Amino acid sequence: MVAGQKKRDQPWLMRTYSGHSSAKASNTLYRTNLAKGQTGLSVAFDLPTQTGYDADNVLARGEVGKVGVPISHIEDMDQLFDQIPLDQMNTAMTINATAPWLLALYIGLAQRRGIDPKKLSGTTQNDIIKEYLSRGTYIYPPGPSMRLIADTINYTITHVPKWNPTNICSYHLQEAGATPVQELAYALCTAMAVLDRVKATGVITPDQFPQVVERISFFVNAGIRFVEECCKLRAFGEMWDEMTLNRYQVADPKLRRFRYGVQVNSLGLTEPQPENNVQRIVLEMLAVVLSKGARARAIQLPAWNEAMGLPRPWDQQWALRIQQVMAFETDLLEYADILDGSPVIAAKVSELIEGARTEIANVEAQGGIVAAIESGYIKRELVGSHMNRLRAIESGDLKIIGVNCFQETAESPLTLGSDGSIMKTNPAAEREQIERLQAHRKSRNDAEVRAALQGLADAAKSDENIMPSSIRCAMAGVTTGEWGDSLRAVFGEFRPPTGIDISIDSREVLGKKDQVTELRTRVANTGTALGRPLKLLVGKPGLDGHSNGAEQVAVKARDVGFEVVYDGIRLTPQQIAQAAQEEGVHMVGLSILSGSHMELVEAVLQEMRTRDLATVPVIAGGIIPQEDAEKLLSQGVHAIYTPKDFSLNTIMADMVDVIRECNGLERLGLLQ
Amino acid sequence: MNATGSNGLDCCSDGEMTQANLPDPEQLALRIQRGERAAVASGLNLLDNKLADARSRSARLLAALSGERWLNDGHLIGVTGPPGAGKSSLVCAMIREWRLSGRTVGVLAVDPSSRPELGGGALLGDRIRIKNSSHDEGLFIRSLANRNQLGGVASEVWPMSGLMLACFDIVVIETVGVGQTEIDIAEIADTVCYVAQPASGDAIQYLKSGIIEIPDVFAVNKSDLGAPARKTAAEIARSAPRQDRREDWDYPVCLVSASMNTGIKQLQDHIDRHRGFLVNAGLLGKQRTRHHKAWVMRLLKEEFGTFGLDLAGGLAAIGERLSENRSGQFAEYERMRQHILSRFKSDNSSSNITIKEHHHEQAVI
């Protein structure tokens, strides 16, 4: 055994994306994870925090503490980092529309603890573009949102120089269906938009600008086609190097390095035979560590059971151990770049670069990425790519083991646990957070709060950097909802195009042609029998912005002949029930991935009953554990679809049957 | 198929099962006139329903809603224009103003359907773009697919907009303009507003197509673009005044910006002014009567074909009948339907079924 004596490269930062229930519970989890050898923190915030609402806002109902930790004010932040030394920790925060605010709370907390903000290191995700396209936690229109990003960059470059103020994300583009070429192109277009915006503020001197470029980092996805993914990352590095040199005249090659963190693909993780996800995760990770020249700086791995629900501490530990085996047991870190000189790799990289260049030119010709978002172009492209992927899975051209092939399985001991093999968030978390918040509001100095908020509004209306007034708000005890609302009042709110208005695909690739033809007949005949064409409302209640599933259902339903109403994300149960009434739909389909399905579906059912719509069937889709699915069915939901239901055709046939059944017609059964 | 065939267990059994839920039209009319949202929704569903029983009830509903009030009250506004002109945003901005002034608003948003051989499905709405996020009892939006009917607007649009007019101060029909649509909309709305997009070339095409004869008010959106918007407005203004139509109307061209919320009030003033113009010239009631007549004929033709129209005495006779009873055209419509239905049945069936309650109609027509 000589491996121990060899000179090895430093491994990447190892993180686990985590946070839930409350600041206190999350702090305990963080300290446990750090004790197990995790070397950085990756904070998951709940949706109200991400979208700038207080826990007691009507839109926050059911969402508090679900997908992450609720942070309403500086005392929550203090509790979250209890006994964690801020100046020694590297903290990544998945926060976007409210990034300046969470960063202000972090800086405010450091100041309160007597720590120089210059010593803080970490990352705020702070990329609004991919929120509009995929993740959905946007608040303000693109103009003011880009300004907030520029403000955080301009501020941190002098006051928190070790901070990565923005993390350009191609990750969520892949989750939304992007091909590697699209990922490269749109991420680099986003980076250009950010840098151009910073440049236009005139705050940064030309000799400071290379430092700004150096602080731009990326957050990338890695899918199961790991050779191509590895090439994608080499392509990223080459293109970034070229762009920062030619477009931004960064002379020092070290400042032009493509720095990126990774979370491997969640899109490909399966609910059936979930243990297979472990080998998927390992292979996906290989793509981002194999090539030394294009190796990730930080990695977080999903847990094997992500498609089933929230992972438990043990599941997260397993994900961390995968990284540790790769870093410390294998000989990977002992070699130079093992892919350099491979003509196959070089050719693939060139091909990707060429494709991405073409698409970048295309977006630039439309006025850049912001214009291409406002016009709906990019969203339509992504919805189209995602649809192609689903069709390939449906047709069997894209094999997913355990899902569309090799489905037979012995009973897995891993999923037999009495806890359903997933984590349950504390059901009292919402109530406790609201109590804490209301107590906090009473304890602070109202005059100070008012003055701080006035300062914030003044800054928002002027060109003044938003950070100093936000930090003052943090210190004064302002809440997340107050910060969000103050800027809403100045900037307004925004809803990007849904992208589902892609043209109907008449070619044979539309699923299996015979099934689609059969579905169209069923939809048309059922409509005739009921007197009017079948009309479907696709609704996303709550704050969850992961709209890819809802979009695909809407597009597919349109393709098989439904008249579809889809209003995008973030609707209250009341708005959904009202839309169902006004639109006279035959069915309401709800999509929820944030884990708040119990509260939200029940609220929609209640609102529908008060409108005399109890006879209109409601179906739901999302990451809904079996136990919850059974409860929802007993409450009157007519069908539940989860990630194991990969065939949209089958789902459509079932939806038609649910409508038939609810109107006294016989079911037509499975498609041939 | 003869009349007894409907008792069989073939395709018709589907329909029978669902008829139990159809509402009583006269009751429904009362609730609609009181402005009950659930009744409005249910009435719109009924008017959309093509089952035989539903058609009869629809006709009865329309008849129950008829009256002088229906010819004189409210304002039916058609908003049309090319895709991407920002119609939804503009309608949203106008709704905000109308609601602030206390007027209730009903909206019918019409979107294209895919071709029948491609399933005929449709993506509807962007209702959220029209709607402000807060809950508002004074606003009701129904989206509708155009269902490829004759290239223009779906024939459901007319009765649906009529129903909404019975309970909302303002009714807006929003459609994508594609030639035939404008012609159809002009046969429904009191006032047609065309939304133009600056510098897109659409306005020019529009001027050339001759359909510019139709709108009463023009709105050039995105006026924040500056010069291109002013240029488009000038081009429309040069072509808009026409000698052959109502000489006293000035066909205003407004510069508006939905996103900056400018020019909205002025546009609304012009739209209001147009209604005032129609009323003062004694045109509003006449125009609506003419529209109702045209749509009754279209509905009859859609349901029964030319043969059916002949059974009711032919186009000219039907037109005359309708003109004689201008506020009761739907009562006439329902009588004619029943007459045609009974004639169909007696022509097609040897069992010679007579429907007693329709005896008197044969004398009428």
Interface residues (C-beta under 8 A of the other chain):
Chain A: E493 R495 T498 I500 D501 I504 S506 V516 R520 V523 A524 N525 T528 A529 L530 G531 R532 P533 K535 A554 V555 A557 R558 D559 V560 G561 F562 E563 V564 V565 Y566 D567 G568 L571 Q574 Q575 Q578 A579 Q581 E582 E583 G584 R611 D612 T615 N663 G664 L665
Chain B: C11 D14 G15 M17 T18 N21 R37 A38 A41 S42 L44 N45 D48 N49 K50 L51 A54 S113 S114 L118 G119 G120 G121 A122 L123 L124 G125 D126 R127 I128 R129 S133 H135 F140 I141 R142 S143 A145 R147
